[in-house]
Amino acid sequence: MPYPRKTLSSLQASVWSDIVTSNVLRGLSLLSRSILRPLSWAFANLAWSNDDYIAWCYRQAVPWTAEGENLDAWAALPGIYKKDATAASGLVLFSGCTPGTELVANTAILRADGVSYTTSSLAIAAADGTLSAAVSCDVTGADSNCDSGTAFTLLTAVDGMPSSGVSSGAITGGADIETEAAFRTRMLKAYASRDGGGRQDDYVEWATAVAGVTRAWCNPSGAGSGSVVVYAMLDDAQAVHNGFPQGTNGAAANEPRYTTATGDQLAIANAIRPNQPVTALVVVCAPDPYPIDVKLSDLSANTPAQIEAIKAAIADLYVRNGTPLGMTVPQSDIEEAVLSTGVSFTLSAPLGPVDVPLGSLPTVGAVSAQ
């Protein structure tokens, strides 16, 4: 039974009641400026503050309600640590350069909104006058990501090349520091599980401990006997790609039995490598998108804004329930997602459950309404 903690007003009333019943007033009326009035409030406030501190101590005493550094301490016991924020990286293209012009490493480049990036290595203009510079953002977080075609400007002019360029492809990989809610969820899963050094849940925990990884799944023997296939998604860091990892599927850099992965897949594989059983062949893969088209008729509010709201609701359904280990999306789940936007409609497609093959994740396809 929970302890019924008193409110500040009830404590004040209780102190005042004690003063009256103690007969300290001897039946006389209390003056409006009597010292007993502020004293009763002060004692009530002190009692309430003590109760508040004890309640805070209780929350820190157990891992499922601890906060801040206390949550970090509880999570460190099973070896779970908060994921740091990461910075985005990509390519910036400059056209109209003098062939052979060099852009040295550590050159500052500004995004159109003033966010600062730095070149990662030496870049040389090609014979056609284009120069492609690898850059990484100077600040961490999801705001360091940007779309393809975003404008960039050199902080300091360089002879032989224009000062303006654009991102060549999306600049991705930036993720915010892990939220306490997500961190607590990973910690509680670690406490609930028993570290077996290679169970199916272990691979999921190792993968989701990598910065930027938000979801992961394990498929034992997915690439043959003795293998483990790990699928991962980076919903924030690769939001411009709908969360799908960018790179090629494969194994860790020091795994000689399989093709080495690249990009996000390589980072995850390398992180899993020190923890996995020595005999396991671990292959990290990006799920294949499996778009599901939705057709609606008699839609009550057939507007572009309503269609976007429906897409968002269906996308949320797929994020919550999607798995690349083979699944079926019931028709009723799609109907409930559309209904959650507050519309009336008739679902014309899909009619019946949708089977999503192994290795694929359901994604929002074309949403049309009549």
Secondary structure, 3 states (H helix, E strand, C coil): CCCCCCCHHHHHHHHHHHHHHCCCCCCCCCCCCCCHHHHHHHHHHHHHHHHHHHHHHHHHCCCCCCCHHHHHHHHHCCCCCCCCCECCEEEEEECCCCCCCEECCCCEEEECCCCEEEECCCEECCCCCCEEEEEEECCCCHHHCECCCCEEEECCCCCCCCCEEEECCCEECCECCCCHHHHHHHHHHHHHCCCCCCCHHHHHHHHHCCCCCCEEEEEECCCCCCEEEEEEECCCCCHHHCCCCCCCCEECCCCCCCCECCHHHHHHHHHHCCCCCCCCEEEEECCEEEEEEEEEECCCCCCHHHHHHHHHHHHHHHHHHCCCCCEEECHHHHHHHHHCCCCCCEEEECCCCEEECCCEEEEEEEEEEC
